[in-house]
Amino acid sequence: MANSPATWPPHRKTRRYPAPLEDFERLVSTNLIGLFNVMRHAVSAILRNEPDENGERGVVVNTSSAAAYDRLAGQTAYTATKAGIIGMTLPAARDLLGKGVRVNTIDGGYRLAAQ
């Protein structure tokens, strides 16, 4: 199961700080609570799978962002939620240790393009 939540604050290019609480709450709801809900339902389904010859039932791949480590001004909420995805993945992997479910995070990076 691939889990890739993302929404941006509407003020991200204006660098308005402090951002309105409603914007922060919307990002947390989508990027963290949304990811958690999808992950818990997917894991429930994965646990019903019969293990393969290696004992694996399935894999959860959560998508974070390089923004979790370094981001530009105006993206405090987005950065916090992407770091939260990383923080959620390791405990989830440990919770599922020995049950045949792997949980990983991939972090998209910055891309340079010719102008």
N, C-alpha and C positions, 0 to 999 in steps of 0.2 A: 504494500500500500504506500503510495507516495502522498505526502501531506505538505502542501505548499500554500499556506495562507499569506495574503499580503494585501494591505491597504495602506494608503499614504495619508498623512495629515493634509488637509486642504491648504494650509498655510506654509507648506514646506519651502516654498521658494521666497516667501516674504521674510523669513527668519523672525517671525513674531514670537517674542518670549516675554513673559511666560505664555505658553499656549493655553487655550481654553481647556478646562477640565473635560468638557464633553468630547473634544477631539482625542484626548488621551484615552478616555474610556472606550471610545469607538475602536481605536487601534488595539487596545488590550482585548476587547471583546472578540474582534475578528482574528487577530494574529496569535493570541495565546489561548483564550477560552475556546475559540473555534478549533484550533489545532488539537487541544486536549479532548474535545468532544469527538472529533473525527477519529483520533487515535484510540480512545477507549472503545468506541463501537467497532472499529476495525480489529482491535486486539481480541475482542469477544468473539468475532467471527473466525479469526485466525486460530484461536485456541480450540475451535471445533474441528479443525483440519486434523487428519491423521498425519502423524510425523512421517517424513520420508526416511530413506535408509540411513541418513545422517542425524536423524532425530529432529530435523527442522520442520516447523509448521508454517512459517512465513516470516516476512521481513517488513518492518515499518521504516520508511525513510522520510524524515522530517526535513524541510528546507528552511534554512536560516538565511543569513546574508553576511557579507563582509562588513556590513553596517554594524554588526554586533561588536566589532572590534574597533572600528574607526569610521566616523561619519561626519558629514558637514553640519554646519550650524542649521538650525531649523528643523532638525529631525530627531529630537530627544525621544519622543514617544516611539517612533519607528525603531530606533536603535535599541531602546529598552525592551521592546517586544521581541526583536530578533535575538537579543542576548538571552531572553527568557526561554526561547525555544531550545537553545543550546543547554541551558540549565535544566530544562525539563527532560531532555533526552537521556542523559546518563542515569538518573534515578529510575526512569522507566525501563531502561535496559537491565538494570540491576534487579528490579521487581520481577522481570520476566526471565531472569537467568534460570536455566534448567527447565524451562517450559517449551523450548523450541522456537522462541520468537526473538529475533534480533531487532534492535532498535538503533538507528543511526541518524546522524544529521549531516547534511551536505550544506556547505556555505558557498553561495554564488559570490564571485569576486567582481572586481571592477574590470571593465573592458575598455581597451583603448581602440579607437577607430580612426582611420585616416580622415582628415577633414578636407 
